[in-house]
Amino acid sequence: MGQPVTVHHERRLYPITHGEELILGRGRNCQIRLAHEPEDTRVSRTAGSFSLLPDAVLVRNLSATRELYLVAAQTPDRVLEPHSATTSLPHLTFDLVVVGNCGRRYPLRVDASRLTATSTFRHPSRASTGEKLTTPGIADLNLTPARRRLLAALCGPLLDGKDEPATYREIAVQLGLNAGHVRNSLREVREMLADAGVPGMVAATADASPDLRIALARWAIRNEVAADSGLVLREDRHGA
């Protein structure tokens, strides 16, 4: 009997084994290596992973900056933000899509149709018991109008098609604030999100000082906090 769960990529089959994590990405150490011949630098060296739950596949986005997309029949595409995770439920077959330069797609076809029939696990998966693997949205949080304006200003360049969100200084100039105040306020928002279970909002170690603006901005855009950024900023300039 073959493996209950397999990943198909470029005419090769990769089994997912219970108790192990199957890593995918551009790096040499990935079990599923993609986007390396020729090298597509938009694809993360360690992009994501697959592992098995009793009745589903757990998909993790291990990238610090790039999204992954879970694509299945008859349902909207599911976006996995950096450092987030989701189960495949209710789908037993699906594609995990990695997007590279110029919109090139690297699909990985996952077939878990035999998983429930062959699994020897007796305890329920986290998804079936109701544990949330997705991150909270705007409705789950209490963001003040002032914090929404800061987030709108942060996201402005991304919404205009640029590659990076606004700097703290740029936000300060735009809103007539002190740059230190902007930095501290957005740090408080990130800490609030981290406490609510949003991944990637705080440094992994105490001595690390990564630039986490992009993670915060992507969360804000995904949750439509910055959808009316132009209106918000115009109101702020006129003191409304």
C-alpha positions in Angstrom: 0.0 0.0 0.0 1.3 3.5 -0.9 1.6 6.5 1.3 -1.8 7.9 2.5 -0.7 11.5 1.6 1.5 12.6 -1.2 2.7 15.9 -2.7 3.1 16.0 -6.5 5.5 18.6 -7.9 7.1 18.6 -11.4 6.5 14.9 -12.0 7.8 13.8 -8.7 5.9 12.4 -5.7 6.8 13.2 -2.1 5.2 11.3 0.7 4.2 13.0 3.9 5.0 10.7 6.9 3.4 10.8 10.3 5.5 12.6 12.9 7.7 14.4 10.3 7.5 17.8 8.6 8.0 18.0 4.8 9.8 21.3 4.1 9.4 23.2 0.7 11.3 26.1 -0.7 14.2 27.3 -2.8 16.9 26.3 -0.3 19.2 23.3 -0.6 18.0 21.8 2.6 14.3 21.6 1.6 12.9 18.1 0.9 10.8 19.7 -1.9 13.0 22.1 -3.7 11.4 24.5 -6.2 12.2 27.7 -8.0 16.0 27.1 -8.0 16.7 26.2 -11.7 16.6 29.0 -12.7 16.7 30.7 -9.4 13.6 32.7 -8.5 14.6 35.0 -5.7 11.0 35.9 -4.8 10.5 32.4 -3.5 11.7 32.0 0.0 14.5 29.6 0.7 12.3 28.0 3.4 8.8 28.8 2.1 6.5 26.3 4.0 5.9 22.8 5.2 3.4 20.0 5.3 2.7 17.7 8.2 -0.1 15.3 9.1 -2.9 15.6 11.6 -5.3 12.6 12.1 -7.8 13.8 9.5 -6.1 16.6 7.6 -2.9 18.1 6.4 -1.4 21.0 8.4 0.2 23.6 6.1 2.6 26.1 7.6 4.0 29.3 5.9 7.6 29.5 7.2 8.5 32.5 5.2 9.0 35.9 6.9 7.7 37.9 4.0 5.8 35.9 1.3 2.3 34.5 1.2 1.3 31.0 0.2 -2.1 30.1 -1.3 -4.2 27.1 -0.6 -6.4 26.5 -3.7 -9.2 23.9 -3.7 -12.2 23.3 -5.8 -15.4 25.3 -5.3 -14.0 27.5 -2.5 -12.2 30.8 -2.5 -8.4 30.7 -2.4 -7.1 30.7 1.2 -4.2 33.0 1.8 -1.5 32.0 4.3 0.2 35.0 5.7 3.9 34.8 6.7 4.4 32.6 9.9 0.7 31.4 9.8 -0.8 28.0 9.5 -4.0 26.3 8.4 -5.4 22.8 8.0 -6.6 21.4 4.7 -10.1 20.8 6.1 -12.6 20.2 4.6 -10.5 19.4 1.5 -8.7 16.1 0.9 -7.1 17.2 -2.4 -5.8 20.7 -2.9 -3.0 22.8 -4.4 -0.5 24.8 -2.4 0.7 27.6 -4.7 3.9 29.5 -4.3 4.2 32.7 -6.3 7.5 33.9 -7.7 8.8 36.7 -9.8 6.5 38.2 -12.5 3.6 36.2 -11.0 5.0 32.8 -11.9 3.1 30.1 -10.0 4.7 27.0 -8.5 1.8 24.6 -7.6 2.2 21.6 -5.4 -0.7 19.1 -5.7 -1.6 17.4 -2.3 -3.6 14.2 -2.3 -4.9 13.2 1.2 -7.9 11.3 0.0 -6.7 8.1 1.7 -5.7 9.8 5.0 -8.8 9.1 7.1 -9.0 5.5 5.9 -5.4 4.7 6.8 -4.8 6.8 9.8 -4.1 4.9 13.1 -4.5 8.0 15.3 -7.4 8.0 17.7 -7.4 11.6 19.1 -9.1 14.4 17.2 -7.2 17.0 15.3 -6.9 20.5 16.5 -9.1 21.8 13.7 -11.9 19.3 14.6 -11.9 20.4 18.2 -12.3 24.0 17.3 -8.8 25.3 18.0 -8.1 28.3 15.8 -5.1 28.1 13.5 -6.1 31.3 11.6 -5.4 34.7 13.0 -8.0 37.1 14.4 -9.3 39.9 12.2 -10.3 43.5 12.8 -13.6 42.5 14.4 -11.8 40.7 17.2 -9.7 43.7 18.2 -10.4 47.2 19.6 -8.4 49.6 17.4 -8.9 53.3 18.1 -9.3 55.8 15.3 -5.8 57.1 16.0 -4.3 53.7 15.6 -6.3 53.1 12.4 -4.9 56.3 10.9 -1.4 55.1 11.8 -2.0 51.8 10.1 -3.5 53.5 7.0 -0.5 55.7 6.7 1.8 52.6 7.1 0.0 50.8 4.3 -0.3 53.7 1.9 2.8 52.9 -0.2 1.9 49.3 -0.5 -1.6 50.2 -1.7 0.0 52.5 -4.2 2.0 49.6 -5.7 5.3 50.1 -3.9 7.3 47.2 -2.4 7.7 48.6 1.2 5.3 50.2 3.7 5.9 53.7 5.0 8.7 54.4 7.4 8.0 55.8 10.9 9.5 59.1 9.8 7.3 59.2 6.7 4.2 58.4 8.8 5.2 61.1 11.3 5.6 63.8 8.5 2.3 62.7 6.9 0.3 62.9 10.1 2.1 65.7 11.8 3.4 63.5 14.7 6.6 62.6 16.3 8.5 59.7 14.8 9.1 58.1 18.2 5.4 58.3 19.0 4.6 56.6 15.7 7.1 53.8 16.4 5.9 53.2 20.0 2.2 53.3 19.0 2.7 50.8 16.2 4.8 48.6 18.5 1.8 48.6 20.9 -0.5 47.5 18.1 1.9 44.7 17.2 2.1 43.5 20.8 -1.7 43.6 21.0 -2.0 41.5 17.9 0.7 39.1 19.1 -1.3 38.7 22.4 -4.4 37.9 20.3 -2.5 35.1 18.4 -1.3 36.9 15.3 2.1 35.4 14.3 5.1 37.3 13.1 4.3 40.5 15.1 7.2 40.4 17.6 10.8 39.4 17.5 11.6 35.7 18.0 14.4 36.5 20.4 15.1 39.3 22.8 18.3 40.4 21.1 16.7 40.4 17.6 15.5 43.7 16.1 13.8 42.8 12.8 11.8 45.3 10.8 8.3 44.2 11.4 6.5 46.9 9.6 5.8 44.7 6.6 4.1 42.0 8.7 1.9 44.6 10.4 1.0 46.3 7.1 0.1 43.0 5.5 -2.2 42.2 8.4 -3.8 45.6 8.1 -4.4 45.3 4.3 -5.8 41.7 4.6 -8.3 42.9 7.3 -9.2 46.1 5.3 -8.0 48.4 8.1 -6.3 50.5 5.4 -9.1 50.2 2.8 -10.0 53.9 3.1 -6.6 55.2 3.8 -6.9 58.2 1.5 -10.1 59.4 3.2 -8.6 58.8 6.7 -5.5 60.8 5.9 -7.4 63.6 4.3 -9.6 63.9 7.4 -6.5 63.9 9.6 -4.9 66.8 7.6 -8.1 68.9 8.0 -8.3 68.2 11.7 -11.7 66.4 11.4 
